[in-house]
């Protein structure tokens, strides 16, 4: 999982939550919003569970959306391990 951001031509910032299967690189879903708190990410992952089962492990960088206590507790309640990707030096 990863969050990205960009700006529209009128300086409106939006964020995307990209959910990708690390095994086959299939894009499982992309959620787009002007604000991406962890509660929205959790809601989106619950929606994706209707088509795909919950993963055994979620990998992401140290972005604030996924370091919240709410997200960590949600992952624990679904027996999902959390893994962090090593930061890459520019």
N, C-alpha and C positions, 0 to 999 in steps of 0.2 A: 504494500500500500504506500501511496505517496500523495502528498498534497502539492499542487502547483498553483501559481497565481499569474494573472495577466491583467492588462487594462484594456477597456474598450476605448473607442475613439473619443468619447466624452469624459475620459479620465475616471470612469467607473471601474473599480477593481473587482474582479471575480476570482473565485478559487475553484479548483477541481479536486475531487478525491478520486484517484485512480486505483482500482483494485485489479491486480494482475496475478494470474496463476504462475508461480515461479517455475513450475515444472515444464509447462508447454508454452509459456508466454501468452496465453489466451487472456484477452481483456474481459474480465467478468463484469465490470461495470464502471461507469464514470458518473459521478454526481457533481453538479455544477451549482454554485450559489455565491452570493456576495459575502457570505459569512459561513465559516465552516467550524463550528465548535464541536467538541468531542461527542456531544449528544446527537448531533446531526449525523456524524459518521457512524455511530452505533445504530441509529435508526436505519441508515442505508444498508449496513451489513446485515441487519435483521431482515430487510426486504430481499437482499440477495440470497438469503438462506432458503427462500421459497423456491428458487431455481437451482441452487447449488447448496451442498451441505456446508456447515461451518468448517473452517480449516483447522488442522491440528496446530498450526503455528502461523503467526502473522509477523512478517518482517517489515520494518520501516526505519527511517532515520529518527533522530531525536526531536522531531517537530513537536511543538506544544500540544497539538490536537490529540496526540496519542500518549502523552505523558501524564494525563490527568488521572486522578484517583478513580473517577467515574469509569473511564475506559478500561483501566487495569482491572477493576472489580468486575466489569462486564465480561472481560476476557476470561477471568478466573471462573466466573459462574458458568461459562460454556466450555470449560476445560481446554482453553486455547492458550498455548504457550506464546510468549512475546519475545521476539528477537530483534536486535538492533543492528542495522547495517553500519559498518565502519565508515566514518567520514573519509572522503577522498580529498587529498590535498590538491589545490589547483596547480 
